[in-house]
């Protein structure tokens, strides 16, 4: 993840569909959890996140969303997460600092 750079287009709906297809292909023994990591707004792709949400719910897939930076669509990421029974984590600072914070014990 240290080599990821922001920029370009963001096809959140297509990413969700591709993840769902992979989970379905793996069969029910696979974990029904997906993590969506994005730095931007949904601005590309054949499907929107809203179009894929009913299929995610119908298949019992929880989608944890992580938004990095100031250009993320926090309302959409929150909606995807909560609609599927997961949670949304906004990260406004740099990724290495957020990784270090997440790795700290919570006791």
Backbone torsions as a table, in degrees:
resi	resn	phi	psi	omega
1	UNK	NA	-19.1	179.7
2	UNK	-65.8	-20.2	-177.8
3	UNK	-95.5	1.8	179.3
4	UNK	-74.5	136.6	178.6
5	UNK	-123.8	139.8	177.4
6	UNK	-72.8	153.6	175.7
7	UNK	138.9	161.5	178.0
8	UNK	85.4	-156.7	-176.9
9	UNK	-102.7	160.0	-176.8
10	UNK	-127.2	114.7	-179.3
11	UNK	-109.2	74.1	-175.8
12	UNK	-62.2	-44.6	179.9
13	UNK	-60.6	-43.8	178.9
14	UNK	-64.8	-38.4	178.3
15	UNK	-63.8	-42.7	178.1
16	UNK	-63.7	-41.8	179.6
17	UNK	-63.7	-44.1	-179.8
18	UNK	-63.4	-41.4	176.7
19	UNK	-63.9	-43.5	178.3
20	UNK	-61.4	-43.8	179.0
21	UNK	-61.0	-38.8	178.7
22	UNK	-66.1	-40.5	179.0
23	UNK	-65.5	-43.6	179.3
24	UNK	-63.5	-42.8	-179.4
25	UNK	-64.4	-29.3	-179.0
26	UNK	-75.3	-18.5	-179.7
27	UNK	88.2	172.6	-175.0
28	UNK	-68.3	-14.8	178.3
29	UNK	-71.7	-18.5	-179.9
30	UNK	-76.8	153.3	176.2
31	UNK	-66.8	137.5	-178.2
32	UNK	-94.1	48.8	-176.9
33	UNK	-129.9	139.5	177.8
34	UNK	-131.0	146.8	173.5
35	UNK	-117.5	121.7	177.7
36	UNK	-104.5	119.7	-178.5
37	UNK	-116.1	120.5	-177.6
38	UNK	-143.3	153.1	176.7
39	UNK	-112.9	7.9	-172.5
40	UNK	-145.8	-168.2	178.9
41	UNK	-96.2	148.2	175.5
42	UNK	-66.3	111.0	-176.3
43	UNK	-140.3	14.0	-179.5
44	UNK	-155.1	170.2	173.8
45	UNK	108.5	164.0	-179.1
46	UNK	-80.4	-29.6	-178.7
47	UNK	-125.9	151.7	173.0
48	UNK	-93.8	163.4	176.9
49	UNK	-59.5	-39.6	-179.3
50	UNK	-61.1	-31.7	179.2
51	UNK	-73.4	-28.5	-176.8
52	UNK	-88.8	-24.0	-175.9
53	UNK	-52.3	-45.4	180.0
54	UNK	-58.8	-37.5	179.5
55	UNK	-71.3	-36.1	176.2
56	UNK	-62.4	-47.3	179.3
57	UNK	-62.6	-44.2	-178.2
58	UNK	-62.1	-27.8	-180.0
59	UNK	-98.1	5.4	176.5
60	UNK	67.8	29.6	-178.6
61	UNK	-92.2	123.8	174.2
62	UNK	-91.3	133.4	-179.3
63	UNK	-117.4	109.0	173.7
64	UNK	-84.5	128.0	-176.9
65	UNK	-111.7	139.2	177.6
66	UNK	-127.8	120.7	179.0
67	UNK	-110.1	128.7	-177.7
68	UNK	-111.8	128.3	174.8
69	UNK	91.9	-176.6	-174.6
70	UNK	-90.0	-9.4	-176.4
71	UNK	-95.4	4.7	-177.8
72	UNK	-71.9	151.9	176.1
73	UNK	-92.0	86.2	-173.8
74	UNK	-62.1	-34.6	179.2
75	UNK	-64.7	-42.6	179.0
76	UNK	-66.5	-45.8	-178.4
77	UNK	-64.1	-39.0	176.0
78	UNK	-63.9	-42.7	-179.6
79	UNK	-63.7	-45.7	179.0
80	UNK	-59.2	-46.6	-177.7
81	UNK	-64.8	-52.9	-175.0
82	UNK	-69.0	-35.1	178.8
83	UNK	-63.2	-30.3	-178.5
84	UNK	-99.5	7.0	177.1
85	UNK	81.7	23.3	-179.1
86	UNK	-118.1	-158.5	-179.5
87	UNK	-138.1	163.7	-176.8
88	UNK	-115.4	135.0	177.9
89	UNK	-123.1	108.4	175.1
90	UNK	-84.7	137.0	176.6
91	UNK	-123.4	110.6	-177.6
92	UNK	-94.3	-19.6	-179.7
93	UNK	-91.8	-153.9	-179.2
94	UNK	-86.7	153.9	-174.1
95	UNK	-65.6	-45.4	179.8
96	UNK	-57.6	-38.4	178.3
97	UNK	-66.2	-40.2	179.1
98	UNK	-66.7	-38.5	177.6
99	UNK	-62.6	-43.6	-180.0
100	UNK	-63.3	-41.4	179.6
101	UNK	-64.9	-41.6	-179.5
102	UNK	-66.8	-27.8	-178.5
103	UNK	-80.7	-13.7	-179.8
104	UNK	-68.7	140.3	175.7
105	UNK	-61.2	145.2	-177.5
106	UNK	-92.8	9.6	-178.7
107	UNK	-79.6	NA	NA
